[in-house]
Amino acid sequence: EVQLVESGGGLVQPGGSLRLSCAASGFTFGNYAMSWVRQAPGKGLEWVSSINSRYGNTYYRDSVKGRFTISRDNAKNTLYLQLNNLKTEDPAMYYCAKDRGAAYIGADYVTSPSSSRGQGTQVTVSS
Protein backbone atom coordinates (compact mmCIF):
# COMPACT_ATOMS: atom_id res chain seq x y z
CA GLU A 1 0.00 0.00 0.00
CA VAL A 2 1.36 3.41 -0.99
CA GLN A 3 1.86 5.68 1.99
CA LEU A 4 2.96 9.30 1.80
CA VAL A 5 3.38 11.38 4.95
CA GLU A 6 4.02 15.10 4.61
CA SER A 7 5.50 17.31 7.32
CA GLY A 8 7.19 20.65 7.81
CA GLY A 9 4.36 23.09 7.26
CA GLY A 10 3.67 26.00 9.55
CA LEU A 11 3.03 29.69 9.95
CA VAL A 12 5.58 32.11 8.55
CA GLN A 13 5.71 35.78 7.73
CA PRO A 14 5.87 36.96 4.12
CA GLY A 15 9.39 36.44 2.89
CA GLY A 16 9.93 33.54 5.25
CA SER A 17 11.01 29.98 4.50
CA LEU A 18 9.86 26.46 5.19
CA ARG A 19 11.12 23.02 4.24
CA LEU A 20 8.49 20.41 3.54
CA SER A 21 9.25 16.69 3.66
CA CYS A 22 7.36 13.68 2.39
CA ALA A 23 8.21 10.22 3.69
CA ALA A 24 7.23 7.51 1.21
CA SER A 25 6.66 3.81 1.72
CA GLY A 26 4.84 0.90 0.12
CA PHE A 27 6.44 1.25 -3.31
CA THR A 28 9.88 1.53 -4.92
CA PHE A 29 10.34 5.26 -4.41
CA GLY A 30 13.36 5.56 -6.70
CA ASN A 31 11.38 4.29 -9.68
CA TYR A 32 8.81 7.08 -9.76
CA ALA A 33 8.68 10.77 -10.47
CA MET A 34 7.24 12.69 -7.55
CA SER A 35 5.39 15.96 -7.30
CA TRP A 36 4.13 18.56 -4.90
CA VAL A 37 0.62 19.87 -5.38
CA ARG A 38 -1.33 22.33 -3.26
CA GLN A 39 -4.89 23.30 -2.52
CA ALA A 40 -5.98 26.64 -1.15
CA PRO A 41 -9.38 26.99 0.54
CA GLY A 42 -12.18 27.00 -2.02
CA LYS A 43 -9.85 26.16 -4.92
CA GLY A 44 -8.88 23.03 -6.80
CA LEU A 45 -5.63 21.15 -6.65
CA GLU A 46 -2.77 23.08 -8.22
CA TRP A 47 0.46 21.53 -9.44
CA VAL A 48 3.54 23.11 -7.89
CA SER A 49 6.64 21.13 -8.84
CA SER A 50 7.89 17.73 -9.95
CA ILE A 51 11.13 15.79 -10.02
CA ASN A 52 12.02 12.79 -12.13
CA SER A 53 12.99 9.53 -10.54
CA ARG A 54 16.73 9.30 -11.00
CA TYR A 55 18.47 12.08 -12.87
CA GLY A 56 16.89 14.91 -10.94
CA ASN A 57 15.19 16.80 -13.74
CA THR A 58 12.96 19.33 -12.03
CA TYR A 59 9.90 21.28 -13.10
CA TYR A 60 8.11 24.24 -11.51
CA ARG A 61 5.02 26.30 -12.06
CA ASP A 62 5.96 29.82 -13.10
CA SER A 63 4.79 31.49 -9.90
CA VAL A 64 7.25 29.54 -7.73
CA LYS A 65 10.29 29.44 -10.00
CA GLY A 66 13.32 30.86 -8.25
CA ARG A 67 11.63 30.58 -4.84
CA PHE A 68 10.86 26.88 -4.39
CA THR A 69 13.29 23.98 -4.80
CA ILE A 70 12.22 20.36 -5.10
CA SER A 71 14.64 17.56 -4.26
CA ARG A 72 14.64 13.91 -3.30
CA ASP A 73 16.76 11.41 -1.43
CA ASN A 74 16.08 8.00 -2.92
CA ALA A 75 18.14 6.28 -0.22
CA LYS A 76 15.83 7.73 2.42
CA ASN A 77 12.62 7.43 0.38
CA THR A 78 11.98 11.10 1.02
CA LEU A 79 10.84 14.02 -1.10
CA TYR A 80 11.50 17.64 -0.14
CA LEU A 81 10.27 21.08 -1.07
CA GLN A 82 12.23 24.12 0.08
CA LEU A 83 9.98 27.16 0.10
CA ASN A 84 11.77 30.52 0.19
CA ASN A 85 10.46 34.06 -0.03
CA LEU A 86 6.95 32.90 0.73
CA LYS A 87 4.21 35.17 -0.54
CA THR A 88 0.60 35.76 0.39
CA GLU A 89 -0.51 33.70 -2.62
CA ASP A 90 1.33 30.58 -1.39
CA PRO A 91 -0.80 29.51 1.62
CA ALA A 92 -2.42 26.14 1.02
CA MET A 93 -2.42 22.54 2.07
CA TYR A 94 0.61 21.03 0.37
CA TYR A 95 0.54 17.39 -0.71
CA CYS A 96 3.17 15.14 -2.19
CA ALA A 97 1.97 12.95 -5.02
CA LYS A 98 3.31 9.83 -6.66
CA ASP A 99 3.42 9.93 -10.44
CA ARG A 100 2.66 6.93 -12.62
CA GLY A 101 6.12 6.58 -14.13
CA ALA A 102 9.75 7.55 -13.86
CA ALA A 103 9.43 10.86 -15.67
CA TYR A 104 7.13 13.81 -15.20
CA ILE A 105 5.03 14.28 -18.33
CA GLY A 106 2.41 16.72 -17.12
CA ALA A 107 0.31 17.77 -14.18
CA ASP A 108 -2.93 16.05 -15.14
CA TYR A 109 -2.19 12.75 -13.40
CA VAL A 110 -0.79 14.07 -10.11
CA THR A 111 -3.77 16.41 -9.70
CA SER A 112 -6.29 13.67 -10.47
CA PRO A 113 -8.00 11.31 -8.00
CA SER A 114 -5.93 8.47 -9.50
CA SER A 115 -2.69 9.72 -7.97
CA SER A 116 -1.66 8.69 -4.49
CA ARG A 117 -1.24 11.62 -2.12
CA GLY A 118 -0.62 12.04 1.57
CA GLN A 119 -2.71 13.85 4.16
CA GLY A 120 -0.99 17.13 3.49
CA THR A 121 0.83 19.75 5.51
CA GLN A 122 -0.53 23.26 5.97
CA VAL A 123 1.46 26.31 4.93
CA THR A 124 0.23 29.66 6.25
CA VAL A 125 1.75 33.02 5.37
CA SER A 126 0.74 35.94 7.50
CA SER A 127 2.27 39.01 9.06
N, C-alpha and C positions, 0 to 999 in steps of 0.2 A: 504494500500500500504506500503510495506517495505521501510523504509528509513534508511540509514546509512550515518552518516556524520563524517568523520575523521578529526582530527586536531592534531597539535603539532609537525609537521615536521619542518625542518629547516636545516641550515648549521652549522656543527660542525667540529672541528678538530679531527683527529684520536685520539682515546682514550676518546673522549667526550661522553656525555649522552644526551638522549632525552626521553621524555615521550609522547607517542602517545595516543590519546583518540578517541573513536568511540561512538557517541551518536546514539542510536537506537530508532526507533519508528515504529508504524504500525503493530506490532506483539507482542506476549507475550514473551518478551526477556528472561525471566527466564526459559522458556521451551526448549531453544535451545542451543546446543553447538555453540561456536563462534570461529572464526579463524582470524589470520592475514596472508595475503599473500602479496607478493611483486613482482614487475616487474621492472627489470633494462632495460635501453634502448637496443633495439634489441634482447631482450630475452623474453621467455615466462613467464607466471605466475609461481611463486615458493612459495610453502607452507612454512610458517615460524613457526607458533605455533598455538595451539588450546587449548581450555578449555571447559570442560563439563559444563552442564547447572547448576547443583546445588552443587555437592560435590567438585568441584574445581580441579578435575584431570586435569593435564596439560601435554602438549606434545610439543616437540621442535625438529626442525631439528638439526642435529649434529653440524653444523657450528655456531649455536647461543646458544647452551647449556652453561649455566654458565655466559652468558652475557645479555641475554634478559629474561624478566619476564612478563608473561601474567597474567592478573587478570581481574576480573569483579565485578561490583557492581549492583546486580540485582534490588536493590531498586531505583537506579538512571538510570537504563537501559543503562549502559555505560560499554564499554570494554576498557581495557588499554593494552599498551605494553611499558614496561620500557626497553629502549635500553642503555646498558652500554658498555664501552670499544669498541666504534664503530670502525670498521675497513674499509679499502678501498674497501672491497668486499661487504659492506652493502648498499651502496647508491642505491636507487630505489624509485619508487612510492609504498607506503605501503597502502594496502586496508584491511578493515575489511570485513569479509564474514560470512554470516549466514549459518549454517549447516542445514541439513534436519531433524535432530532429536536431542535428548537430549545428546547423547554421540558422541564423535569423533570416527569415525571408519576408517578414512583414508583421504588422501588429494585429492583424485580424484574429489569428489563433489565440494569442496570449490574452486578448481582451474578450474572448468568447467563453461561454460556459463550459466548453470542452477542455479548457486548460486547467491544470491543477494549480491552485493558489493556496497560500496560507491564510491565517486569520487576520493578518495585517498588523501594522504598527502605525500609530497616529502621529502625524507631524503637525504642530501648531506654531504659527508665526504671529507674534503679537508683541507690541511695545507696551 
